Amino acid sequence: MEDRPLADLFDEPTRERWLALVDGALKGGDFEKRLVSKTADGIRIEPLYEAAAPATQPVRAPGPWKVSQRVDHPDLEVAHELALSDLEGGADALTLVFSGAPAARGYGLTARTVDELDAALNGVMLPLISLRLDAGGAGLEAAALVKALAEKRGDALADLDLDLGIDPIGTLAATGSLGAVWSEIAPKLGALLSEFDAAGFAGRALLADGRPYHEAGAGEAAELGAVLATAVAYLRALESAGHDLARARDAVGVLLVADSDEFLTVAKFRAMRRLWARMEAACGLDPRPLRLHAETAWRPMTRRDPFVNILRATMAACSAGLGGADGVTALPYTQTLGLPDAFARRVARNSQIVLIEESNLARVSDPAAGAGGFEALTEQLAEAGWAAFQAIEAEGGIVSSLSVGKLQRRIADTRETRARNLATRREALTGATEFPFLAEKPVTVLDVAPIGDTSVSGFGSGAAVACDPLPSQRLAVPFEALRDASDAFLAKAGRRPQVFLANLGPMAAFNTRATFAANAFAAGGIEALSNEGFSDAEAVARAFTASGAPLACLCSSDAVYETHGADAARALKAAGAGTVYLAGRPSDALKEAGVDTFLYAGCDLLALLKDALLRATKG
């Protein structure tokens, strides 16, 4: 018996050998179309990467990332209770989301005086936690409140891990207005930092926030470019106000969106740190660690089957932590439905605690180092992000680019492409476009009505920078509108809109396409009435009539369609089927026999479902 490692008994694996095996498996299929994909920014993603030599990568400071929870309840007493519960349950950071901020989603903390903020944070020992403010256009007022609160409590600003989160450019992008011209705002930012520094502040005053761009549909590179351009605009403003460039750099933090695509999210966060280091080098600064925040993505969250949001947020939080985020805010899974209750907040909090404490994912500073896929994507994203940043700079900077709509138009192109991919299900959204669950049970949220926009812009008055605001859009909204219409019909008629599945032949012939069709129709709230199949057209027609459904969908194999499809389509039409669908690729012969619409992978499912819902509910 040979005493050698098992791997030595096999030939050395090479890319050439792998490609030869792939060619055999594809059986003449196109390698590029079948196995290579591209990101929204056009970055190529290979099916296989070889091991890579770890590149120099700036990383998070040693230790786990911070688990941050939102404080966003309008009732100060309830906000206080939720914040204490989160901290007692393991969170070590809070994000104060003030009402009127875009991230408040119609709710938010309503504290407008020092006493009110003190009440909301009663029992919260500020020197023991990290604190980030999210106040939108009221950022200056919120910062002043926290400063006054620290003075009232006798807490030294130097002892606080504090991000003031002031982001007028992000406010401009999200709302379309600043309330002042940039030449008026920039000096105010410098004056605020001077005031805080004089009181011992050593944290981050400004935030370059990627959420407005991500929520509008931007790809990873576009988000990186916009964030870097925002940070550079703040550095220029602070330096012009007399601040040392090194202090200006330390006064700016970054927030990136963590999406549920593990590879791209890890690579995006790693790329952000590389871009920051590249910017520091261009400014002649010695490198310092970037304060990098993460918040899980609003864009892919769904109102339907919201439990899937737990998986999305957990994967996103995990990826941000592995990518080097300093702190992660995970949106609770019911955030799209209202204010999350204590259970939803606990799930958001504990999912991160499990990742850190039980899975030990924070023990390695850069676990992606040397992994071919992560290293390649990180480098590609860094280069594409730098190119996006340079494009914005060539347009006069991000304020100028937003003012004339150039950045918005680029993001709109990406958004439209993604919308087409969702409509055709080239991109999947579980619970909305894929695997919808019509029998889902409602979840609970807090019984609090939205309070609307109560913000006060502290950036100025009079002549103002204005632009077309970037839309905040969830991907599932078009499909959720169909589900809402289905619910309304259910409440009125006592049943959902229905389609009869005309299954032809044995189960082995129709089962795959019947399952596909049932899931596809359910994405629009249409209930599929299935059966064990029929051997002839007359039996199909009789069963259709008995079902009472207004629509029918033929389901079987291509071979059965050739022999029985045309007869079945004619029989269904004769039996009164207003519309006959067929699960399969278009066929002229079947179209002539009476098939109205073909349902197949890659078809415009959203358009098909809109039409089907109208037909199934008319009369």
Protein Blocks (a to p, Z undefined) as FASTA:
>chain_A
ZZddfklmpccddfklmmmmmmmmnnopafklmmpccdfkopacdfbdcddddddddddd
edddddddddfbfblklmmmmmmmmmmnopabdcdddehiaklnopacfbfbfklmmmmm
goiafklpccdddehjmlmmmmmmmmmmmmmnopafklpccdehiafklmmmmnopahia
fklmmmmmmmmmmmmmmnopabdfbdcdfklmmmnopafklmmmmmmmmmmmmmmmmmmn
opafklmmmmpccdddddfblklmmmmmmmmmmmmmmmmmmnopacddddddddddfklp
cfbhkllmmmmmmmmmmmmmmnopabdcdddfklmnoccdfklmmmmmmmmmmmmmmnop
mmpmblmgopaklmmmmmmmmmmmmmmmmmmmmnopjklmmmnommmmmmmmmmmmmmmm
mmnomaccehilgopafkbccddddddddebjabdcfkbgcjdddddddddddfklmmmm
mmmmmmmmmmmnopacddddddehjfklmmmmmmmmmmmmmmnopacdddebjfbfklmm
mmmmmnopabdcddddfklmmmmmmmmmmmmmmnopabacdeddddfklmmnopabdcde
hiafklmmmmmmmmmmgZZ
